[in-house]
Amino acid sequence: MRMMGCGVVLLTATMLFTSVCRARERPHIVLMMADDLGWGDVGYNGSRIHTPNIDRLAQQGVRLTQFYVQPVCSPTRGALLTGRYPMRLGLQCGVVRPWARHGLPLDERTLPQALAEVGYETAIVGKWHLGHFAPEYLPTRRGFHQQYGHYNGALDYFTHIRDGGHDWHRNDVPNYDQGYTTHLIAAYAARIVAHHDRSKPLFLYVPFNAPHTPLQAPQRYIDRYANIKNRRRRIYAAMVDCMDEAVGRILAALDEHGFAADDTLIFFCSDNGGVPQHGSNGKLRGGKGTLYEGGLRVPAIVAWGSKLKAGTVVDEPLHMVDLYPTLLRLAGAKTTQAKPLDGRDAWPTIAQGRPTPHEFILHNVTPFHGAIRMGNWKLIHNGHVRANATQPDPTETWELFDIANDRWEQHDLSRQRPEVLQRLKAKLTAMAREAAPANIPPNRPPKGFRAPKIWGQSDPHDAHRGS
């Protein structure tokens, strides 16, 4: 009996030791996302905007030079949090408008939920933009233990007002902290880092609202770019500079509070391409809202101490949906689930430079347009139609590009390679058949709509109606 007791104690101790070791192997995950940051707006891609912290992260980690997202932000965020293409979520047509009656479907398993299942503490600090018309859609109901920030896009950076309604919240109740949103986001993210119990893994998601419009920045940042004559570009540069400073503050907090580089995976990217009127996508064609490379290909960096070779460049096509299965595997969470994933485990590509795990990448498919990439070939249907379209366009176009040899999309090969055109058309059509019904809210408030005093606290359709 005594021998059996010792065996039980030894077995229990071994199991506890193994559990602790596995917990230590799971990385803390810090995922920072810019809003409307263009390919050419970071220093490491040639920008004259001051981005030393993002550039330093790129030097310390892996640059993903063919990392794809959606042409606008809500679909990208849905893809990140589910590992599934937005067309499966009803989010394929534009963004979730303030007056929308939908959001990220409630039956979807989310990244924070899956990470929480294996012991992660989860927090979102910044922009949600995946639905707020009912409490069930708010971040703390979707897997986040902590929330700080706003629900809509395009709020005022200083007053935190969107269309007359207050949009700043902490743990999904109204919050009235004063200050410029980028500064507040950085400070709260640093606070979470400072107070986190490091015996537990942390998932910290920081979706900045910068440098999305309205173009607003503290004057001291604008003054740094007095040499830029274009006023919009000058303010935009200040916003990017301020966001880079926020990235630096979060990275400094990780260092200060003992988050070792080898224990902390950091990811940075933009949610879509830049707006050409004030942002830069370099030589990439198009910009935000388009299915050309300028709307879809964004700066992206992964850093994880010595586990990734510093300064590596990976030039393989990957997509935002890949983060879900990749991070879950690294965290020891299950990737098998009721709803099938479109994302693939991209870690062999990121860490070892192996070929992309994708046979194809669906850029999007809607009732109005679409695009798909298979190998080096990219097909675009109605590239002139914007992402927020709400009705068909009378003009139909098909374009075919060889991205490996024409990443600027200057040479349409649809007539020269009809067999490739038909093959990609067939695949795009097949994916369209799998799409969920699209939620298409109007781009302008419906007649009689008036915003609530506080977004997310009441049903806008029951709030003060106009005459």
N, C-alpha and C positions, 0 to 999 in steps of 0.2 A: 504493500500500500504506500509506504514511504517513497519507494522508487517510482511508483506511478505518480505520486504527488509532485516529485521533483521533475518528472517528465512533463507534467502538465504546466508547471511553472516555467520550465525551460521553453516549452512550445509557445506559451503565452508571451514570454519575453522576446522570443525570436520573431513572432508575428508582429509585436509592437515595434521592434527594431526595424523590421522590413517595411512596416507602414510609415514610420518616420522617414526612412530613406527614400521611399517613393514620394512622400510629400515634398521632400527637398529637391527631388529630381524634377518635379513639376514647376515650370517657370511662372514667376509673376508675369502678367501680360499687360502691357501699356500700349493702347492703340489710339493714336492721334490722327485726326482727319481734318484737313482744311476744307473750306467750302468755296468752290469756284477758283481754286488756285491752278493757274495754267502751267503746262509743261515747261514753258520758258521763263517762269517767274521765280525759279530758285537759282541760287548762285552756281551750283554744280552743273546746271544746264545752260550756263552763260548769261544769266540775268545780272543786271547792274543793281538790282534791289539787294539790300543788305540782309542775307540769310545765313549768318555764320553758324547758328546752332543746327539748322537743318543740314547744312553742308558738312559739319563735323560728324553728324550722325551718319551721313552717307560715306564718309571716310572710314568710320568705325565698323560699318556693316556692309550689307549687300544692296546694290542698286538694281531694281527691277525695271528694265528699260522697255518692256512690252507688257506692262501691267494695265489691264483694262477695267473700266467701270461702266456705269450707265451714263447717258448724256445729260441727265439731271439728277437731283440729289435723293429724293425719296426712294426711287427704285434702287439706287446704289446701296442705301442704308438697309433696305429690305433684303437685298442679296447678301450683304455682310451678315446680318443677324439670322439668316435661315440657311445659307448655302444653296439657295434655289433661285433660278432666274425669276425676275419680277413678273414675267408673263404668267407664271404659276400662282402668283400672289394677287393678281388683279391690279398690280401697280405698274403695268407697262406703259400707261399713257400719262406722262407728265408727273407732276408732284401732287402731294396731298395738300390741297388748298385749305385755308383756314375754315371755310364753310363746308368742307367735304364731309360726307356721311360715311366714310370708310377709313380704314387704316390697315396696318399689318394684320392679316387674318388671325383671329384668336386661336385657331386650331393649329397654328404653326409652332413647332418647337424652336426656341430661340437660343442663340449662342450663350447669353448669360444664364438662362435656365439650365442648359446642359452643363455649363461650368459649375454652377451652384450645386448640381447633383454630385459632383466629386469634390466638394469642399471649398470652392472658391468663394471669396467675398467679391461682390460685383458692384460696380458703380458707373454711372454715366454722368459726365459733367460737360454740359454744352447743349447742342441742338438735337432734338428728337426727330420731329417731322415725319412721324409714322402713324399719326392719328391721335386725336384728343377729344373727339365728340362724345365719348362715353368713358367713364372711369376705367373700364376694363382694358382700354387701349393705352393707358398711361404707363410710363416706364417701370414703376414699381410693381405693376401687375404683370410685367413681361419678363421678369427674371432679375431685375436690378434691385439690390438691397438698398442702394442709395441713389438719389437723383438730385441734380442741381443744374438749372439752366432754363431753357425755353422749348416750347412745343412747335412753334411756327418758324418759317423762314422769314427773312427780310424785316426783322424787327429793328426799331431804333436802338443804336448801340449805347446811347446815353440814358434814354428814358425807359427803355425796355417795353415800349408800346408797339403793338401791331394793329393797324386799322382801328385805333381808339381803345383797344383792349390791353390790359396789363398781361405781359407774358414773361414772367420770371418766377421760378418755383424752386422749392427745396423739398425733396421727398414728396413731390406732387401736391404741395399746398403752396399758396401764394407766398412769395418772398419779396422783400423790398430793399435788398442791399443796394447801395448807391455805387455807381461807377461805370466805367467803360466795360462792355461785356467781355472783351478779350482778357482784360486784367482780372475780372472777377472769376472767369473760368480758370485761369492759371492759378490764382490764389486758392481756389477751392480744391482743385486737383492736387496742389501741393499739400494742402491740409489733410486730404485723405491719405496721401502717402505718409505724412508725418505721424498720423494717429493709427495707422494700420498695424495689426498684430501680425508680425512677419512669420509666425509659426503656421499661418494660413496663407495659401496662395491668393494673390490679388488679380482681378481683372478690372482694369481701369480704362474705360472708353471715354476719350476726350474729343468729341466732334465740335470743333470750333465753328462759329458762324462767320468768321473772317476767312477770306476778304470779300464775302458776298455783299451786294448792295443792301441798304443804302451806303454810299461811299462816305464814311465818317471816320475820323481819327483824331486823337488829341493833337493839338497844334504843334507840340514839340516834336512829334514824329513827322508831321507834314513839313516842318521847317528843315528837316534833314535832306529833303528832296527839292529844294528851291531851284535846282538846276533843271528840273523837268518842267517844260513849258506847258504841256497839256495838263489842265487842272485835274481832270478825272484820273489820269495816270499818276499824277503826283500824290493824290489822296490814296489811291489804291496801293501805291508803293509803300506809303506810310502804314497802311493796314497790314500788309504782308510783313513789314519790318516788326510791327508790334506783335503779330502772331508768332514770328520766329523767336522773339524775346520770351513769349509765353512758353514756347517749346523748351527753351533754355532753362526757364524757371522750374519746369516740371522735371527735367533731367537733373538739375542741381538738387532738387528735393530728393530724388531717388538716391543720389550719391550721399547726401547729408544724413539720410536716415537708414543707411545700411543695406540698401537694395543692391547687392553685388551684381556686377555686369553679367557674370555667368549664370546668375539666378533670375535674370529679368530680360524677357523678350520685348523689344520695342519695335513697333511698326508705325510708319508714317506714310500718308498718301493724301491725295485730294479726292473729292467725291465725284467730280466731273471736270471737264476741261474749262479753261478760262473764257471769259467774255471778251471777244476781240476789241471792243470799244475801249477797254482800259487794261485788260490782261494780255498776256502773251502766251501763245502756244508754240512759239518758235516757228519752224518751217512747216509744222503739221497743218494740214488743211482743216478749215472749219474751226469750231469752238463749241462752247456749251450749247446744248440743245440739238446738236447735229450728230449724225452717225459716222461722220468722217473722223479720222484719227485725232484731230484737235479737240473733239468733244469727248473722246473715249479713253485716250491714252494719257496717263497722268504720272507725275513724279511719285515714286514708291520706294521705300527703304525698309529693310529688315535688319535689326542689329540684336545680337545676343552674345555679347562678350567674345570669348575665345571659341565658342561653338560655331561661329561663322567667321570665315576669313575676311579680315578687314579690307575694304576697298575693292571687293569683288563686284563684277558686273555680270548679271544674268540677263541675256537677251533672248528669252523664251517667252512665248505668249502665255500669260496667266490671267485670271479674272477674279474679281472680288468674291465670287461664290467660293473660291478655293480656300479662303481664310477660315471658313467654318470647319470643314473637316480637318484642315491642317492643324489649327489650334486645338481642336478637340483631341486629336491623336497625341499631340505633345503634352496635353494636360491629363491624359489617361482617361478621357471620357469616351463613352461609346458613340460611334457614328452610325450604327444601325438604328433605324427609326421607321415609323409608319410611312412618312412621306419621303420618297426617294430624293437623293441629293443630285444637283447638277455639278456641284463643286467636287474637286479632286484633291487628294493629298498632294500638296505642292512641295513638301519638304525636300524630297530628293532633288527636285529642280533647284530650289533655293540654296540648299546646303552643299550639293554635289555637282550642280550644273548639268543635271540630266535633262533630256528633252522634255518638253511640255507633256503633262499627262492627258492632254485633251486631243480627241479626234477632231473636234470642232469647238468653237466658242460662239455662242449666240449673243450678238451685241444687243439685239432687241427685235421683237416682232409685235406689231400692233395692227389694228384694222386699217391703218393709214400708211405705214412704212415699215422697214425692217432692214437688218443687216446680219450677216453671218460670216465667220471666217473658218476655213478648212485648210489646214496647212498654211501655205503662204498666200492662198487665194482669199479675197474678200469680196463679197457681193453686197451691194447696197441697193435697196429698193426705195425709190422716192427720197433720195438724199436731200432734196430741197425742202422737204416737209419737216417742220420743227417738232421737238419732243412733246410739246404741250398742245399739239393739234387736237381739236375736238370734232373735226369733220373731214371727210375725204377731200383731196385736192384733185382738180380736173386733169392735171398733167401727171402722167405716169412715166417713170424712168427706171432703167436698170443699168447699174455700172459694175464693172468687174476690174479689180486691181490686183496686181502681184505685189503684195506688201514687202516681200523680201528685197525686191529690186526697185520698188517705187513707194517708199513709205510716205511720200508727200502726196500720193494719190493724184498724180498729174496725167496718167495715161490709162484711159478706159479701154480695156481689152475685150469687152463683151462681144464685139463683132469678130475679132480675130480668134477667140477661143469659145465658140458656141457650145462645145461639149462640156467645158468647165462651167459655163453659165447655167446650162440646164441641170447639171449635177447639184450645184449649190442652190438653184431655185427649188429643186425637189426637196432638199433638206430643209430649207426655210419654210416651205409649204407644210411639210410634215410637222415641224415645230409649232407652226401656227395652229394646227389642228389640236395640239395638246394644251393650248393656252386657256386659262381661266377667263371668264367674262371680264372685260376691262372696265374698271371704274373710271369714268371720264367726267370729273366735275367741271363746271364752266370756269373759264379763266377769270371771269369777273363775278362779283357777288350776285346771287340770284335776286330778283326783284323782291323788295321788302326786307332783305337781310340787313341786320345791324349787329355788329360784334358785341359779345358780352363784355361786361366791365373787366372780367378776369377770364382769360382763355383757359378752358379745361375745367372750369368750376360750374358751368351751366351749359345747357343745350343752346347753341346759338340760334336755333330755329324757334326756341321758346323765349329767347331774350327779346328785348325791346324791338318790336317790329315797326317798320316804317309804314306810313299811311298808304 
